[in-house]
Amino acid sequence: MGATLLLIIVSLALGVGAWLLFLWAVKSDQYHDVEEPKRRMMDDGPEEEPRKETSGATPDAEGGEIRRPPGGDGA
């Protein structure tokens, strides 16, 4: 009889804890708009800027050749 009463109390406590956790999630807008992330990735947003090279090499404006900064061997 004592084990049954203990299991009933534990299950009620777990149920109340789960209900409180659910209420907290609803109050903190965890379920605000679950469809938005799917739509947001399909939107045509601003294009990302192309990455800039970090090596310091720049293309020459006239010939299209790559100029290395002075003092570097390019390796």
Buried (B, 14 or more C-beta within 10 A) or exposed (E): EEEEEEEEEEEEEEEEEEEEEEEEEEEEEEEEEEEEEEEEEEEEEEEEEEEEEEEEEEEEEEEEEEEEEEEEEEE
